[in-house]
Amino acid sequence: MTLKTLVPLLSGIAIAGSPSPAAAPDQTYPGQPTQARVFIENREPPDAIPVTVHQVNGGAPLRVQLTGTPAVAIASSAVLDTRHARQTWEYQRLLVANDDDPTAELNRLGKEGWEAAAQYSTPRGNVVFVMKRPR
């Protein structure tokens, strides 16, 4: 038998002869649900805030303890009125000659809040960018 034939044969025997997966340390049998634990590690100040969740009971309020931060309080009687409003836009066109690079002009318009919404070519081969921004 050659080495090329022997290696796959031995690896197949090793896989077939391996025992079935064992249960995790907190399980008495495979697939048994375990207690969920989440740990968030902050490495830098702008990272997410670590949160500890204790005894969640159905519809009861979820109490979260923040450590190492100043206390924040939100008035329980605060009611905010909201309404859905349609976003209005303003548009403009940017005409770019066939062999011109539009990057500098697009960057300038982007700093002013414009974004490219569409582009199309004219019969003469120029490119038109349709720009939009919130009104």
C-alpha positions in Angstrom: 0.0 0.0 0.0 1.3 3.5 -0.8 1.4 6.4 1.7 -1.3 8.3 -0.4 -3.7 5.3 0.2 -2.8 4.6 3.7 -3.3 8.1 5.2 -7.0 8.5 4.1 -7.7 5.0 5.2 -6.3 5.4 8.7 -8.0 8.8 9.2 -11.3 7.3 8.2 -10.8 4.5 10.7 -9.9 7.0 13.4 -13.1 9.1 12.7 -15.4 6.1 12.6 -13.9 4.6 15.8 -14.1 7.8 17.8 -16.7 7.9 20.7 -19.8 10.0 20.4 -19.6 13.6 21.8 -19.8 13.9 25.5 -22.1 16.2 27.4 -20.9 19.7 28.5 -19.7 20.0 32.1 -23.0 21.4 33.3 -25.1 18.8 31.4 -26.2 15.3 32.4 -26.9 14.4 28.8 -26.1 16.0 25.4 -28.5 18.7 24.3 -29.7 19.5 27.9 -30.4 23.3 28.2 -27.9 25.1 30.5 -28.0 28.4 32.3 -27.2 31.3 29.8 -24.2 33.4 30.8 -22.9 36.5 29.0 -19.7 38.3 29.8 -18.7 41.5 28.0 -15.1 42.6 28.4 -14.2 46.2 27.9 -10.7 46.8 26.6 -11.0 50.5 25.9 -13.2 53.3 27.3 -15.5 53.6 24.2 -16.3 49.8 24.3 -19.7 48.6 25.3 -20.9 48.7 28.9 -20.8 45.4 30.7 -24.3 44.4 31.8 -25.3 41.8 34.5 -28.8 40.3 34.2 -30.2 38.6 37.4 -33.5 36.7 37.8 -35.6 37.6 34.8 -39.2 36.9 35.7 -41.6 36.8 32.7 -43.1 40.3 32.4 -41.3 41.8 35.4 -39.1 44.8 34.8 -35.5 44.0 34.0 -33.2 45.6 36.5 -29.6 46.4 35.3 -26.7 47.4 37.5 -24.1 49.7 36.0 -20.8 49.9 37.8 -18.1 52.5 37.4 -20.4 55.1 35.8 -22.2 58.1 37.3 -25.8 57.5 38.2 -28.4 58.4 35.5 -32.1 58.9 36.3 -35.0 59.3 33.9 -38.2 60.7 35.3 -40.9 58.0 35.3 -43.6 60.6 34.5 -41.8 61.8 31.3 -44.1 61.4 28.3 -42.8 62.2 24.9 -45.1 63.1 22.0 -44.0 61.7 18.7 -45.4 61.7 15.2 -44.4 60.3 11.9 -43.3 62.8 9.4 -42.4 62.2 5.8 -38.8 63.1 4.9 -38.5 65.7 2.2 -35.5 66.0 -0.1 -33.9 68.5 -2.3 -32.1 67.4 -5.5 -29.5 68.6 -7.9 -27.7 67.3 -10.9 -23.9 66.9 -11.4 -22.8 66.7 -15.1 -19.4 65.0 -15.6 -17.7 65.1 -18.9 -16.9 61.7 -20.5 -13.2 61.6 -19.5 -13.3 63.7 -16.2 -12.9 62.2 -12.7 -15.9 63.2 -10.5 -14.2 62.2 -7.2 -13.2 65.7 -6.1 -16.6 67.2 -6.8 -18.5 64.3 -5.2 -16.3 64.6 -2.1 -17.1 68.3 -1.9 -20.8 67.8 -2.3 -20.7 64.9 0.3 -19.3 67.4 2.8 -22.3 69.6 2.2 -24.7 66.7 2.9 -25.4 65.6 -0.7 -25.4 61.9 -1.6 -25.6 60.3 -5.1 -29.1 58.9 -5.6 -28.8 57.8 -9.2 -26.5 58.1 -12.2 -27.1 57.8 -16.0 -25.3 58.5 -19.2 -26.3 61.1 -21.8 -26.3 60.4 -25.5 -23.0 62.3 -25.8 -21.3 60.0 -23.3 -21.3 62.3 -20.3 -22.4 61.0 -16.9 -25.1 62.7 -14.8 -25.2 62.1 -11.1 -28.5 62.9 -9.4 -27.7 64.1 -5.9 -30.1 64.4 -2.9 -30.0 65.6 0.7 -32.6 66.1 3.4 -34.4 69.4 3.1 
